[in-house]
Amino acid sequence: MADAQPFDAALRRRRHARAAPGFAEVDFLHRLMADELHERIAMVARSFESVLDLGGPVSLSWPPVTAQRHLVTAKLSPVAKADLVCDEQYLPFADASFDLVVSAGALTTVNDLPGALAGIRRVLRPDGLFLASFVGGMSLVELRACLLEAEAAITGGAGSHTAPMVEASAAAGLLGRAGFAMPVADVERVQLRYASLFGLLDDLTAMGARSVLARRRPLRRDVLMEAARRFAAMADGGKTAVTVEIIHMAGWAPGPGQPVPKAPGSATTSLAAALQRRV
């Protein structure tokens, strides 16, 4: 059907629930995203009195870098410590409720990302700031290639086993179309190294990050073993490098005295420079 959702939200919640007890052992990517957001918020020389933390599968503590007076934590999974659990596409807050919205790792598998961004823009006060980090772009390209090549070699076709991701080049344009002023996006590339494909899959499972595609094809054992062989063949020094791209994005709710935003997709300024202009 044309209106079918790409991701299974209920499955995502179940994966997060199963991952929650041991998530602290594999939360390195979420911690990296949170640390980066902390640094970028600290670059803005103003206080944010009302903050919405629209987080991922776990609660993240925010240090007192914003002199914040009121913090609301909204999560996607009921197993995470939060003030409320909600769908990031349907935020249950009044218009202009927050000065700052931050999100670490929650936007990777959103069914309607433009709609979610429009909702975030709606709950921001004039001249409020939105900052987010999430996995996207060409992340896990090595895993994708091994699975596709293995399945094509064995079955003559290829199914969907990994999720589509937002390209870094499109992120600023999405913000612009959602009504944000001065939308900018950066991409940070992180390389992880694994001795086997199964070690990578174990970490993805422990993170609650395995595929939540609504239409996914079961992975046959012979295809998985062939993918593992191909993954091992890519090793250098006994381990295979795996790429993760983290997209950092920022946008301001329009306010008095702001520059007029450029056309969607035209942003070329770095995220750090855009934040420094606002200090």
Secondary structure, 3 states (H helix, E strand, C coil): CCCCCCECHHHHHHHHHHHHHHHHHHCHHHHHHHHHHHHHHHCCCCCCCEEEEECCCCCCCCCCCCCCCEEEEEECCCCCCCCEECCCCCCCCCCCCEEEEEEECCCCCCCCHHHHHHHHHHHEEEEEEEEEEEEECCCCHHHHHHHHHHHHHHHCCCCCCCCCCCCHHHHHHHHHHCCCEEEEEEEEEEEEEECCHHHHHHHHHHHCCCCCECCCCCCCHHHHHHHHHHHHHCCECCEEEEEEEEEEEEEECCCCCCCCCCCCCCCCCCHHHHHHCCC
